Amino acid sequence: MSVARTIREKLTAAFDPVALEVEDQSERHRGHAGWREGGETHFHVRIRARAFAGRGRVEAQRMVHKALAEELAGPIHALSLDLGGPDRP
Amino acid sequence: MTNPAHDAIKAEIENNDVVLFMKGTASMPQCGFSSRVAGVLTYMGVPFKDVNVLADESLRQGIKEFSDWPTIPQLYVKGEFIGGCDIVTEMTLSGELDKLFEEKGIPFDKEAADRIREANA
């Protein structure tokens, strides 16, 4: 299974999001540290879910880090996050 | 049992009001995310200590455990973990970073911070 698909499945299971976007931005980091041919190293993820409503930024990101601990210890080199409750634009 | 890397990290954040654990140095960053946070602090005229985690593998691993945060850069202000690149960027643009520095008594150039926000409006 692709890393992007694994991310999508794990986040869906963990947070039951109302919106979820997983973007492979590896190509933007071509040649940088951690980059590999074939991509799937640098991701941007946007999630809107009730689970994040009222949570601080550090707390919300830690929840995602925990859900993706295996991937962060493995194939993911960089993960940028945009998290919020369902009402956040 | 004490971990020497954790002790070294603790000493850095106790002895410096603003510490950025980053890949590379402020003058020669080795990663775009580290570069962005170092650039914001430098542009805002915030005095900070840059700690290059690439210089020491035990530090690179140790800071992840110490902060319970898997990625670098990591910003500490007065011993408090603030966040990484996403969080610092959001806080810069929302003005929360200014507020944090004001509350903690960290000097910074408010006009420079406003210029960052104007350029990204």
N, CA and C atoms of all chains as a GROMACS GRO file, in nm:
protein
  630
    1MET      N    1   0.085  -0.119   0.000
    1MET     CA    2   0.000   0.000   0.000
    1MET      C    3   0.089   0.125   0.000
    2SER      N    4   0.046   0.227  -0.071
    2SER     CA    5   0.126   0.349  -0.075
    2SER      C    6   0.123   0.416   0.062
    3VAL      N    7   0.227   0.497   0.088
    3VAL     CA    8   0.233   0.569   0.215
    3VAL      C    9   0.114   0.663   0.227
    4ALA      N   10   0.080   0.730   0.117
    4ALA     CA   11  -0.031   0.825   0.120
    4ALA      C   12  -0.161   0.754   0.159
    5ARG      N   13  -0.180   0.635   0.105
    5ARG     CA   14  -0.303   0.562   0.135
    5ARG      C   15  -0.304   0.516   0.280
    6THR      N   16  -0.189   0.473   0.330
    6THR     CA   17  -0.180   0.433   0.471
    6THR      C   18  -0.212   0.551   0.561
    7ILE      N   19  -0.158   0.667   0.529
    7ILE     CA   20  -0.184   0.788   0.608
    7ILE      C   21  -0.335   0.814   0.610
    8ARG      N   22  -0.393   0.809   0.492
    8ARG     CA   23  -0.536   0.838   0.479
    8ARG      C   24  -0.619   0.740   0.564
    9GLU      N   25  -0.585   0.613   0.555
    9GLU     CA   26  -0.664   0.512   0.628
    9GLU      C   27  -0.648   0.527   0.779
   10LYS      N   28  -0.525   0.550   0.824
   10LYS     CA   29  -0.503   0.561   0.968
   10LYS      C   30  -0.570   0.685   1.026
   11LEU      N   31  -0.562   0.796   0.952
   11LEU     CA   32  -0.623   0.920   1.002
   11LEU      C   33  -0.775   0.912   1.001
   12THR      N   34  -0.828   0.846   0.901
   12THR     CA   35  -0.973   0.828   0.894
   12THR      C   36  -1.020   0.745   1.014
   13ALA      N   37  -0.946   0.637   1.042
   13ALA     CA   38  -0.983   0.550   1.154
   13ALA      C   39  -0.968   0.623   1.288
   14ALA      N   40  -0.865   0.705   1.301
   14ALA     CA   41  -0.837   0.769   1.430
   14ALA      C   42  -0.928   0.888   1.458
   15PHE      N   43  -0.964   0.964   1.355
   15PHE     CA   44  -1.030   1.094   1.381
   15PHE      C   45  -1.167   1.111   1.316
   16ASP      N   46  -1.211   1.018   1.235
   16ASP     CA   47  -1.340   1.028   1.168
   16ASP      C   48  -1.361   1.170   1.112
   17PRO      N   49  -1.271   1.214   1.026
   17PRO     CA   50  -1.270   1.356   0.984
   17PRO      C   51  -1.388   1.395   0.895
   18VAL      N   52  -1.426   1.523   0.901
   18VAL     CA   53  -1.524   1.576   0.807
   18VAL      C   54  -1.453   1.620   0.679
   19ALA      N   55  -1.323   1.650   0.688
   19ALA     CA   56  -1.243   1.680   0.570
   19ALA      C   57  -1.103   1.624   0.592
   20LEU      N   58  -1.048   1.564   0.487
   20LEU     CA   59  -0.913   1.509   0.496
   20LEU      C   60  -0.845   1.521   0.360
   21GLU      N   61  -0.732   1.592   0.360
   21GLU     CA   62  -0.654   1.603   0.236
   21GLU      C   63  -0.512   1.558   0.266
   22VAL      N   64  -0.463   1.466   0.186
   22VAL     CA   65  -0.326   1.418   0.200
   22VAL      C   66  -0.254   1.451   0.070
   23GLU      N   67  -0.155   1.538   0.080
   23GLU     CA   68  -0.086   1.582  -0.040
   23GLU      C   69   0.061   1.540  -0.033
   24ASP      N   70   0.105   1.469  -0.134
   24ASP     CA   71   0.246   1.430  -0.143
   24ASP      C   72   0.323   1.548  -0.205
   25GLN      N   73   0.401   1.615  -0.121
   25GLN     CA   74   0.476   1.733  -0.169
   25GLN      C   75   0.621   1.700  -0.196
   26SER      N   76   0.653   1.572  -0.205
   26SER     CA   77   0.792   1.530  -0.216
   26SER      C   78   0.864   1.597  -0.333
   27GLU      N   79   0.790   1.613  -0.444
   27GLU     CA   80   0.854   1.667  -0.563
   27GLU      C   81   0.911   1.808  -0.539
   28ARG      N   82   0.843   1.883  -0.451
   28ARG     CA   83   0.891   2.017  -0.416
   28ARG      C   84   1.023   2.014  -0.342
   29HIS      N   85   1.053   1.896  -0.287
   29HIS     CA   86   1.174   1.884  -0.205
   29HIS      C   87   1.279   1.799  -0.276
   30ARG      N   88   1.264   1.784  -0.406
   30ARG     CA   89   1.358   1.704  -0.486
   30ARG      C   90   1.503   1.742  -0.453
   31GLY      N   91   1.580   1.640  -0.419
   31GLY     CA   92   1.723   1.664  -0.392
   31GLY      C   93   1.753   1.705  -0.249
   32HIS      N   94   1.648   1.740  -0.171
   32HIS     CA   95   1.674   1.778  -0.032
   32HIS      C   96   1.701   1.655   0.053
   33ALA      N   97   1.749   1.679   0.174
   33ALA     CA   98   1.774   1.570   0.269
   33ALA      C   99   1.645   1.490   0.289
   34GLY      N  100   1.656   1.359   0.288
   34GLY     CA  101   1.540   1.275   0.316
   34GLY      C  102   1.458   1.243   0.193
   35TRP      N  103   1.484   1.315   0.084
   35TRP     CA  104   1.407   1.291  -0.038
   35TRP      C  105   1.454   1.162  -0.105
   36ARG      N  106   1.358   1.088  -0.163
   36ARG     CA  107   1.393   0.966  -0.236
   36ARG      C  108   1.325   0.969  -0.372
   37GLU      N  109   1.386   0.903  -0.467
   37GLU     CA  110   1.324   0.886  -0.599
   37GLU      C  111   1.190   0.812  -0.577
   38GLY      N  112   1.086   0.858  -0.642
   38GLY     CA  113   0.955   0.795  -0.623
   38GLY      C  114   0.867   0.870  -0.525
   39GLY      N  115   0.924   0.964  -0.452
   39GLY     CA  116   0.844   1.049  -0.364
   39GLY      C  117   0.798   0.978  -0.238
   40GLU      N  118   0.684   1.025  -0.186
   40GLU     CA  119   0.625   0.971  -0.063
   40GLU      C  120   0.714   0.990   0.060
   41THR      N  121   0.785   1.100   0.063
   41THR     CA  122   0.869   1.133   0.179
   41THR      C  123   0.820   1.258   0.250
   42HIS      N  124   0.766   1.354   0.174
   42HIS     CA  125   0.722   1.483   0.229
   42HIS      C  126   0.571   1.498   0.206
   43PHE      N  127   0.498   1.510   0.317
   43PHE     CA  128   0.353   1.519   0.305
   43PHE      C  129   0.298   1.644   0.373
   44HIS      N  130   0.189   1.694   0.313
   44HIS     CA  131   0.109   1.796   0.382
   44HIS      C  132  -0.029   1.737   0.403
   45VAL      N  133  -0.078   1.748   0.527
   45VAL     CA  134  -0.207   1.689   0.561
   45VAL      C  135  -0.297   1.795   0.623
   46ARG      N  136  -0.417   1.805   0.570
   46ARG     CA  137  -0.517   1.896   0.628
   46ARG      C  138  -0.632   1.810   0.680
   47ILE      N  139  -0.666   1.832   0.807
   47ILE     CA  140  -0.776   1.755   0.867
   47ILE      C  141  -0.870   1.850   0.939
   48ARG      N  142  -0.999   1.829   0.919
   48ARG     CA  143  -1.101   1.896   1.000
   48ARG      C  144  -1.180   1.785   1.068
   49ALA      N  145  -1.179   1.786   1.199
   49ALA     CA  146  -1.247   1.679   1.273
   49ALA      C  147  -1.288   1.730   1.409
   50ARG      N  148  -1.395   1.674   1.460
   50ARG     CA  149  -1.442   1.715   1.593
   50ARG      C  150  -1.334   1.692   1.698
   51ALA      N  151  -1.253   1.589   1.675
   51ALA     CA  152  -1.149   1.553   1.772
   51ALA      C  153  -1.053   1.670   1.801
   52PHE      N  154  -1.040   1.764   1.706
   52PHE     CA  155  -0.944   1.874   1.724
   52PHE      C  156  -1.008   2.002   1.777
   53ALA      N  157  -1.139   2.005   1.783
   53ALA     CA  158  -1.207   2.126   1.830
   53ALA      C  159  -1.165   2.156   1.973
   54GLY      N  160  -1.122   2.277   1.998
   54GLY     CA  161  -1.087   2.317   2.134
   54GLY      C  162  -0.950   2.268   2.180
   55ARG      N  163  -0.878   2.199   2.095
   55ARG     CA  164  -0.744   2.152   2.133
   55ARG      C  165  -0.641   2.257   2.095
   56GLY      N  166  -0.535   2.266   2.174
   56GLY     CA  167  -0.424   2.354   2.139
   56GLY      C  168  -0.349   2.296   2.020
   57ARG      N  169  -0.267   2.379   1.957
   57ARG     CA  170  -0.195   2.334   1.837
   57ARG      C  171  -0.100   2.218   1.868
   58VAL      N  172  -0.027   2.233   1.977
   58VAL     CA  173   0.072   2.129   2.012
   58VAL      C  174  -0.002   1.998   2.041
   59GLU      N  175  -0.111   2.007   2.116
   59GLU     CA  176  -0.187   1.888   2.152
   59GLU      C  177  -0.245   1.820   2.026
   60ALA      N  178  -0.303   1.900   1.937
   60ALA     CA  179  -0.363   1.843   1.815
   60ALA      C  180  -0.257   1.773   1.729
   61GLN      N  181  -0.141   1.838   1.716
   61GLN     CA  182  -0.036   1.776   1.633
   61GLN      C  183   0.015   1.647   1.697
   62ARG      N  184   0.024   1.649   1.831
   62ARG     CA  185   0.070   1.526   1.899
   62ARG      C  186  -0.027   1.410   1.873
   63MET      N  187  -0.157   1.440   1.866
   63MET     CA  188  -0.256   1.335   1.839
   63MET      C  189  -0.229   1.272   1.702
   64VAL      N  190  -0.195   1.356   1.605
   64VAL     CA  191  -0.166   1.305   1.470
   64VAL      C  192  -0.033   1.229   1.468
   65HIS      N  193   0.066   1.284   1.536
   65HIS     CA  194   0.196   1.215   1.544
   65HIS      C  195   0.179   1.074   1.599
   66LYS      N  196   0.091   1.062   1.700
   66LYS     CA  197   0.068   0.934   1.763
   66LYS      C  198   0.002   0.837   1.664
   67ALA      N  199  -0.097   0.888   1.592
   67ALA     CA  200  -0.169   0.802   1.496
   67ALA      C  201  -0.076   0.754   1.384
   68LEU      N  202   0.025   0.835   1.353
   68LEU     CA  203   0.115   0.802   1.241
   68LEU      C  204   0.256   0.768   1.291
   69ALA      N  205   0.267   0.723   1.416
   69ALA     CA  206   0.400   0.700   1.476
   69ALA      C  207   0.486   0.607   1.391
   70GLU      N  208   0.423   0.500   1.341
   70GLU     CA  209   0.497   0.402   1.263
   70GLU      C  210   0.554   0.464   1.135
   71GLU      N  211   0.472   0.543   1.068
   71GLU     CA  212   0.515   0.605   0.942
   71GLU      C  213   0.620   0.713   0.967
   72LEU      N  214   0.604   0.787   1.078
   72LEU     CA  215   0.702   0.893   1.109
   72LEU      C  216   0.838   0.833   1.145
   73ALA      N  217   0.836   0.712   1.201
   73ALA     CA  218   0.962   0.646   1.234
   73ALA      C  219   1.020   0.579   1.109
   74GLY      N  220   0.939   0.570   1.003
   74GLY     CA  221   0.983   0.502   0.882
   74GLY      C  222   0.989   0.593   0.761
   75PRO      N  223   0.892   0.576   0.667
   75PRO     CA  224   0.905   0.641   0.537
   75PRO      C  225   0.886   0.792   0.534
   76ILE      N  226   0.810   0.847   0.632
   76ILE     CA  227   0.783   0.992   0.625
   76ILE      C  228   0.903   1.071   0.676
   77HIS      N  229   0.953   1.158   0.591
   77HIS     CA  230   1.064   1.244   0.633
   77HIS      C  231   1.013   1.377   0.687
   78ALA      N  232   0.907   1.429   0.626
   78ALA     CA  233   0.852   1.557   0.672
   78ALA      C  234   0.701   1.555   0.661
   79LEU      N  235   0.637   1.610   0.764
   79LEU     CA  236   0.491   1.611   0.769
   79LEU      C  237   0.446   1.748   0.815
   80SER      N  238   0.383   1.822   0.725
   80SER     CA  239   0.330   1.951   0.769
   80SER      C  240   0.179   1.935   0.788
   81LEU      N  241   0.127   1.998   0.894
   81LEU     CA  242  -0.010   1.973   0.936
   81LEU      C  243  -0.092   2.100   0.946
   82ASP      N  244  -0.215   2.091   0.900
   82ASP     CA  245  -0.313   2.198   0.916
   82ASP      C  246  -0.435   2.132   0.980
   83LEU      N  247  -0.453   2.156   1.111
   83LEU     CA  248  -0.554   2.083   1.187
   83LEU      C  249  -0.656   2.179   1.246
   84GLY      N  250  -0.779   2.132   1.257
   84GLY     CA  251  -0.879   2.215   1.321
   84GLY      C  252  -1.010   2.141   1.336
   85GLY      N  253  -1.100   2.200   1.414
   85GLY     CA  254  -1.234   2.146   1.429
   85GLY      C  255  -1.312   2.165   1.300
   86PRO      N  256  -1.433   2.109   1.293
   86PRO     CA  257  -1.513   2.114   1.170
   86PRO      C  258  -1.542   2.258   1.124
   87ASP      N  259  -1.545   2.354   1.217
   87ASP     CA  260  -1.582   2.491   1.181
   87ASP      C  261  -1.466   2.575   1.132
   88ARG      N  262  -1.346   2.525   1.150
   88ARG     CA  263  -1.230   2.605   1.107
   88ARG      C  264  -1.221   2.605   0.955
   89PRO      N  265  -1.199   2.724   0.894
   89PRO     CA  266  -1.191   2.730   0.747
   89PRO      C  267  -1.071   2.652   0.692
   90MET      N  268   1.802   0.644   3.561
   90MET     CA  269   1.919   0.661   3.475
   90MET      C  270   1.906   0.792   3.398
   91THR      N  271   2.011   0.867   3.392
   91THR     CA  272   2.002   0.993   3.319
   91THR      C  273   2.056   0.973   3.177
   92ASN      N  274   1.997   1.048   3.089
   92ASN     CA  275   2.038   1.046   2.949
   92ASN      C  276   2.121   1.172   2.924
   93PRO      N  277   2.248   1.159   2.886
   93PRO     CA  278   2.334   1.277   2.869
   93PRO      C  279   2.279   1.374   2.765
   94ALA      N  280   2.214   1.319   2.661
   94ALA     CA  281   2.159   1.409   2.558
   94ALA      C  282   2.046   1.492   2.617
   95HIS      N  283   1.962   1.429   2.700
   95HIS     CA  284   1.852   1.503   2.763
   95HIS      C  285   1.906   1.610   2.858
   96ASP      N  286   2.013   1.577   2.929
   96ASP     CA  287   2.074   1.675   3.020
   96ASP      C  288   2.126   1.795   2.941
   97ALA      N  289   2.186   1.766   2.826
   97ALA     CA  290   2.241   1.876   2.743
   97ALA      C  291   2.128   1.964   2.690
   98ILE      N  292   2.017   1.901   2.651
   98ILE     CA  293   1.901   1.976   2.600
   98ILE      C  294   1.844   2.064   2.711
   99LYS      N  295   1.830   2.004   2.829
   99LYS     CA  296   1.777   2.076   2.943
   99LYS      C  297   1.862   2.199   2.974
  100ALA      N  298   1.994   2.180   2.969
  100ALA     CA  299   2.085   2.292   2.997
  100ALA      C  300   2.066   2.403   2.893
  101GLU      N  301   2.049   2.367   2.767
  101GLU     CA  302   2.030   2.468   2.662
  101GLU      C  303   1.904   2.550   2.687
  102ILE      N  304   1.793   2.482   2.721
  102ILE     CA  305   1.669   2.558   2.735
  102ILE      C  306   1.660   2.631   2.869
  103GLU      N  307   1.744   2.590   2.964
  103GLU     CA  308   1.749   2.664   3.091
  103GLU      C  309   1.839   2.788   3.080
  104ASN      N  310   1.941   2.775   2.998
  104ASN     CA  311   2.040   2.883   2.990
  104ASN      C  312   2.013   2.986   2.882
  105ASN      N  313   1.915   2.956   2.793
  105ASN     CA  314   1.884   3.049   2.684
  105ASN      C  315   1.733   3.071   2.677
  106ASP      N  316   1.693   3.198   2.668
  106ASP     CA  317   1.548   3.228   2.668
  106ASP      C  318   1.479   3.171   2.545
  107VAL      N  319   1.545   3.180   2.430
  107VAL     CA  320   1.486   3.129   2.306
  107VAL      C  321   1.586   3.032   2.242
  108VAL      N  322   1.542   2.908   2.225
  108VAL     CA  323   1.630   2.807   2.166
  108VAL      C  324   1.559   2.743   2.047
  109LEU      N  325   1.631   2.736   1.936
  109LEU     CA  326   1.577   2.666   1.819
  109LEU      C  327   1.665   2.544   1.790
  110PHE      N  328   1.606   2.425   1.807
  110PHE     CA  329   1.673   2.303   1.767
  110PHE      C  330   1.644   2.285   1.620
  111MET      N  331   1.749   2.282   1.538
  111MET     CA  332   1.729   2.286   1.394
  111MET      C  333   1.832   2.200   1.322
  112LYS      N  334   1.805   2.178   1.193
  112LYS     CA  335   1.903   2.110   1.108
  112LYS      C  336   1.989   2.217   1.044
  113GLY      N  337   2.117   2.216   1.079
  113GLY     CA  338   2.208   2.321   1.035
  113GLY      C  339   2.209   2.432   1.138
  114THR      N  340   2.261   2.546   1.096
  114THR     CA  341   2.269   2.661   1.186
  114THR      C  342   2.186   2.776   1.128
  115ALA      N  343   2.166   2.878   1.210
  115ALA     CA  344   2.086   2.992   1.164
  115ALA      C  345   2.147   3.053   1.037
  116SER      N  346   2.280   3.058   1.032
  116SER     CA  347   2.344   3.118   0.915
  116SER      C  348   2.358   3.019   0.800
  117MET      N  349   2.353   2.888   0.832
  117MET     CA  350   2.359   2.789   0.725
  117MET      C  351   2.263   2.673   0.752
  118PRO      N  352   2.133   2.701   0.736
  118PRO     CA  353   2.034   2.596   0.762
  118PRO      C  354   2.043   2.485   0.657
  119GLN      N  355   2.012   2.362   0.699
  119GLN     CA  356   2.024   2.246   0.609
  119GLN      C  357   1.888   2.187   0.572
  120CYS      N  358   1.782   2.258   0.603
  120CYS     CA  359   1.648   2.206   0.574
  120CYS      C  360   1.555   2.324   0.562
  121GLY      N  361   1.459   2.315   0.470
  121GLY     CA  362   1.370   2.427   0.444
  121GLY      C  363   1.284   2.468   0.562
  122PHE      N  364   1.243   2.369   0.641
  122PHE     CA  365   1.157   2.398   0.755
  122PHE      C  366   1.236   2.469   0.866
  123SER      N  367   1.357   2.418   0.890
  123SER     CA  368   1.445   2.484   0.988
  123SER      C  369   1.479   2.625   0.942
  124SER      N  370   1.505   2.636   0.812
  124SER     CA  371   1.542   2.765   0.755
  124SER      C  372   1.430   2.867   0.774
  125ARG      N  373   1.306   2.822   0.758
  125ARG     CA  374   1.195   2.915   0.767
  125ARG      C  375   1.182   2.971   0.910
  126VAL      N  376   1.191   2.882   1.010
  126VAL     CA  377   1.175   2.929   1.148
  126VAL      C  378   1.293   3.018   1.189
  127ALA      N  379   1.413   2.976   1.154
  127ALA     CA  380   1.531   3.059   1.186
  127ALA      C  381   1.518   3.195   1.117
  128GLY      N  382   1.466   3.194   0.994
  128GLY     CA  383   1.450   3.318   0.919
  128GLY      C  384   1.351   3.412   0.984
  129VAL      N  385   1.241   3.358   1.034
  129VAL     CA  386   1.139   3.441   1.101
  129VAL      C  387   1.200   3.506   1.226
  130LEU      N  388   1.268   3.425   1.306
  130LEU     CA  389   1.325   3.478   1.431
  130LEU      C  390   1.431   3.584   1.400
  131THR      N  391   1.514   3.556   1.301
  131THR     CA  392   1.619   3.652   1.265
  131THR      C  393   1.557   3.782   1.214
  132TYR      N  394   1.457   3.768   1.126
  132TYR     CA  395   1.392   3.886   1.069
  132TYR      C  396   1.324   3.969   1.178
  133MET      N  397   1.266   3.900   1.278
  133MET     CA  398   1.199   3.970   1.388
  133MET      C  399   1.298   4.021   1.492
  134GLY      N  400   1.426   3.998   1.469
  134GLY     CA  401   1.527   4.050   1.560
  134GLY      C  402   1.526   3.985   1.697
  135VAL      N  403   1.480   3.860   1.704
  135VAL     CA  404   1.475   3.787   1.831
  135VAL      C  405   1.610   3.722   1.858
  136PRO      N  406   1.672   3.753   1.972
  136PRO     CA  407   1.797   3.684   2.004
  136PRO      C  408   1.767   3.538   2.036
  137PHE      N  409   1.832   3.446   1.967
  137PHE     CA  410   1.806   3.305   1.995
  137PHE      C  411   1.931   3.220   1.979
  138LYS      N  412   1.928   3.108   2.049
  138LYS     CA  413   2.038   3.012   2.040
  138LYS      C  414   1.998   2.904   1.939
  139ASP      N  415   2.079   2.887   1.835
  139ASP     CA  416   2.053   2.781   1.739
  139ASP      C  417   2.135   2.658   1.776
  140VAL      N  418   2.066   2.545   1.787
  140VAL     CA  419   2.134   2.420   1.819
  140VAL      C  420   2.120   2.326   1.699
  141ASN      N  421   2.232   2.292   1.640
  141ASN     CA  422   2.234   2.208   1.520
  141ASN      C  423   2.228   2.061   1.558
  142VAL      N  424   2.112   1.998   1.536
  142VAL     CA  425   2.097   1.858   1.577
  142VAL      C  426   2.173   1.763   1.485
  143LEU      N  427   2.212   1.812   1.368
  143LEU     CA  428   2.287   1.726   1.276
  143LEU      C  429   2.432   1.706   1.323
  144ALA      N  430   2.473   1.791   1.418
  144ALA     CA  431   2.612   1.782   1.466
  144ALA      C  432   2.629   1.665   1.562
  145ASP      N  433   2.519   1.607   1.610
  145ASP     CA  434   2.529   1.504   1.714
  145ASP      C  435   2.407   1.411   1.706
  146GLU      N  436   2.430   1.287   1.668
  146GLU     CA  437   2.320   1.193   1.647
  146GLU      C  438   2.238   1.171   1.776
  147SER      N  439   2.307   1.173   1.892
  147SER     CA  440   2.234   1.151   2.018
  147SER      C  441   2.142   1.269   2.048
  148LEU      N  442   2.183   1.386   2.004
  148LEU     CA  443   2.100   1.506   2.021
  148LEU      C  444   1.980   1.501   1.926
  149ARG      N  445   2.005   1.456   1.805
  149ARG     CA  446   1.899   1.448   1.704
  149ARG      C  447   1.789   1.353   1.751
  150GLN      N  448   1.828   1.240   1.809
  150GLN     CA  449   1.732   1.145   1.863
  150GLN      C  450   1.675   1.196   1.994
  151GLY      N  451   1.765   1.251   2.078
  151GLY     CA  452   1.727   1.294   2.212
  151GLY      C  453   1.621   1.403   2.214
  152ILE      N  454   1.628   1.495   2.121
  152ILE     CA  455   1.532   1.607   2.123
  152ILE      C  456   1.392   1.557   2.089
  153LYS      N  457   1.384   1.452   2.006
  153LYS     CA  458   1.253   1.396   1.971
  153LYS      C  459   1.187   1.334   2.094
  154GLU      N  460   1.265   1.263   2.172
  154GLU     CA  461   1.213   1.200   2.293
  154GLU      C  462   1.182   1.305   2.399
  155PHE      N  463   1.276   1.397   2.416
  155PHE     CA  464   1.264   1.499   2.519
  155PHE      C  465   1.136   1.579   2.504
  156SER      N  466   1.106   1.617   2.381
  156SER     CA  467   0.988   1.701   2.355
  156SER      C  468   0.863   1.619   2.324
  157ASP      N  469   0.879   1.486   2.307
  157ASP     CA  470   0.770   1.404   2.258
  157ASP      C  471   0.717   1.464   2.127
  158TRP      N  472   0.809   1.486   2.034
  158TRP     CA  473   0.778   1.553   1.908
  158TRP      C  474   0.871   1.494   1.802
  159PRO      N  475   0.817   1.437   1.695
  159PRO     CA  476   0.903   1.356   1.607
  159PRO      C  477   0.979   1.433   1.500
  160THR      N  478   0.952   1.563   1.488
  160THR     CA  479   1.014   1.636   1.377
  160THR      C  480   1.096   1.755   1.427
  161ILE      N  481   1.179   1.805   1.337
  161ILE     CA  482   1.267   1.918   1.364
  161ILE      C  483   1.241   2.019   1.253
  162PRO      N  484   1.234   2.148   1.278
  162PRO     CA  485   1.280   2.221   1.396
  162PRO      C  486   1.182   2.216   1.515
  163GLN      N  487   1.236   2.256   1.630
  163GLN     CA  488   1.157   2.269   1.752
  163GLN      C  489   1.199   2.398   1.824
  164LEU      N  490   1.097   2.477   1.858
  164LEU     CA  491   1.124   2.605   1.925
  164LEU      C  492   1.087   2.600   2.072
  165TYR      N  493   1.178   2.644   2.155
  165TYR     CA  494   1.152   2.660   2.298
  165TYR      C  495   1.166   2.807   2.336
  166VAL      N  496   1.071   2.856   2.418
  166VAL     CA  497   1.079   2.992   2.471
  166VAL      C  498   1.067   2.984   2.623
  167LYS      N  499   1.167   3.032   2.691
  167LYS     CA  500   1.171   3.027   2.839
  167LYS      C  501   1.140   2.888   2.891
  168GLY      N  502   1.199   2.789   2.830
  168GLY     CA  503   1.184   2.652   2.876
  168GLY      C  504   1.057   2.582   2.832
  169GLU      N  505   0.971   2.656   2.760
  169GLU     CA  506   0.844   2.598   2.717
  169GLU      C  507   0.849   2.558   2.570
  170PHE      N  508   0.803   2.437   2.540
  170PHE     CA  509   0.798   2.392   2.401
  170PHE      C  510   0.685   2.464   2.328
  171ILE      N  511   0.718   2.531   2.219
  171ILE     CA  512   0.618   2.608   2.145
  171ILE      C  513   0.566   2.531   2.025
  172GLY      N  514   0.656   2.463   1.952
  172GLY     CA  515   0.612   2.385   1.838
  172GLY      C  516   0.716   2.381   1.729
  173GLY      N  517   0.674   2.330   1.613
  173GLY     CA  518   0.762   2.322   1.498
  173GLY      C  519   0.728   2.427   1.394
  174CYS      N  520   0.761   2.396   1.270
  174CYS     CA  521   0.749   2.497   1.164
  174CYS      C  522   0.604   2.540   1.139
  175ASP      N  523   0.511   2.445   1.133
  175ASP     CA  524   0.370   2.481   1.108
  175ASP      C  525   0.318   2.575   1.215
  176ILE      N  526   0.345   2.538   1.340
  176ILE     CA  527   0.291   2.613   1.453
  176ILE      C  528   0.353   2.752   1.460
  177VAL      N  529   0.485   2.760   1.443
  177VAL     CA  530   0.551   2.891   1.448
  177VAL      C  531   0.502   2.980   1.334
  178THR      N  532   0.483   2.920   1.216
  178THR     CA  533   0.433   2.999   1.103
  178THR      C  534   0.293   3.052   1.132
  179GLU      N  535   0.204   2.965   1.179
  179GLU     CA  536   0.067   3.008   1.211
  179GLU      C  537   0.067   3.118   1.317
  180MET      N  538   0.151   3.099   1.419
  180MET     CA  539   0.154   3.196   1.529
  180MET      C  540   0.213   3.330   1.486
  181THR      N  541   0.306   3.325   1.390
  181THR     CA  542   0.363   3.449   1.337
  181THR      C  543   0.256   3.528   1.264
  182LEU      N  544   0.182   3.458   1.178
  182LEU     CA  545   0.083   3.525   1.094
  182LEU      C  546  -0.038   3.572   1.175
  183SER      N  547  -0.071   3.501   1.283
  183SER     CA  548  -0.188   3.540   1.364
  183SER      C  549  -0.154   3.647   1.468
  184GLY      N  550  -0.023   3.671   1.489
  184GLY     CA  551   0.018   3.767   1.591
  184GLY      C  552   0.037   3.703   1.728
  185GLU      N  553   0.007   3.574   1.740
  185GLU     CA  554   0.022   3.506   1.870
  185GLU      C  555   0.169   3.499   1.913
  186LEU      N  556   0.258   3.492   1.815
  186LEU     CA  557   0.401   3.484   1.849
  186LEU      C  558   0.446   3.616   1.914
  187ASP      N  559   0.398   3.728   1.861
  187ASP     CA  560   0.428   3.859   1.921
  187ASP      C  561   0.382   3.860   2.067
  188LYS      N  562   0.258   3.812   2.086
  188LYS     CA  563   0.199   3.811   2.220
  188LYS      C  564   0.282   3.726   2.316
  189LEU      N  565   0.323   3.611   2.265
  189LEU     CA  566   0.405   3.520   2.346
  189LEU      C  567   0.536   3.588   2.387
  190PHE      N  568   0.602   3.654   2.291
  190PHE     CA  569   0.729   3.720   2.322
  190PHE      C  570   0.707   3.835   2.420
  191GLU      N  571   0.596   3.908   2.403
  191GLU     CA  572   0.565   4.017   2.495
  191GLU      C  573   0.546   3.963   2.636
  192GLU      N  574   0.466   3.858   2.647
  192GLU     CA  575   0.438   3.798   2.778
  192GLU      C  576   0.562   3.745   2.847
  193LYS      N  577   0.651   3.689   2.766
  193LYS     CA  578   0.771   3.626   2.822
  193LYS      C  579   0.887   3.724   2.835
  194GLY      N  580   0.864   3.849   2.793
  194GLY     CA  581   0.970   3.950   2.804
  194GLY      C  582   1.086   3.928   2.709
  195ILE      N  583   1.056   3.874   2.590
  195ILE     CA  584   1.160   3.854   2.489
  195ILE      C  585   1.158   3.973   2.392
  196PRO      N  586   1.270   4.039   2.374
  196PRO     CA  587   1.272   4.155   2.283
  196PRO      C  588   1.253   4.112   2.138
  197PHE      N  589   1.176   4.190   2.062
  197PHE     CA  590   1.161   4.164   1.918
  197PHE      C  591   1.114   4.290   1.849
  198ASP      N  592   1.130   4.291   1.717
  198ASP     CA  593   1.095   4.408   1.637
  198ASP      C  594   0.952   4.392   1.585
  199LYS      N  595   0.861   4.466   1.650
  199LYS     CA  596   0.718   4.454   1.617
  199LYS      C  597   0.691   4.495   1.471
  200GLU      N  598   0.762   4.597   1.425
  200GLU     CA  599   0.739   4.643   1.286
  200GLU      C  600   0.780   4.536   1.186
  201ALA      N  601   0.888   4.465   1.218
  201ALA     CA  602   0.932   4.357   1.128
  201ALA      C  603   0.827   4.248   1.125
  202ALA      N  604   0.770   4.216   1.242
  202ALA     CA  605   0.665   4.114   1.249
  202ALA      C  606   0.545   4.158   1.165
  203ASP      N  607   0.509   4.286   1.174
  203ASP     CA  608   0.398   4.338   1.094
  203ASP      C  609   0.428   4.327   0.944
  204ARG      N  610   0.555   4.351   0.908
  204ARG     CA  611   0.592   4.341   0.766
  204ARG      C  612   0.574   4.197   0.715
  205ILE      N  613   0.608   4.098   0.799
  205ILE     CA  614   0.588   3.958   0.759
  205ILE      C  615   0.440   3.935   0.732
  206ARG      N  616   0.355   3.987   0.821
  206ARG     CA  617   0.210   3.964   0.805
  206ARG      C  618   0.157   4.036   0.681
  207GLU      N  619   0.207   4.157   0.657
  207GLU     CA  620   0.162   4.231   0.539
  207GLU      C  621   0.200   4.156   0.412
  208ALA      N  622   0.322   4.102   0.410
  208ALA     CA  623   0.371   4.033   0.290
  208ALA      C  624   0.295   3.903   0.266
  209ASN      N  625   0.234   3.848   0.372
  209ASN     CA  626   0.163   3.720   0.358
  209ASN      C  627   0.011   3.734   0.368
  210ALA      N  628  -0.036   3.860   0.364
  210ALA     CA  629  -0.180   3.882   0.379
  210ALA      C  630  -0.255   3.838   0.252
   0.00000   0.00000   0.00000
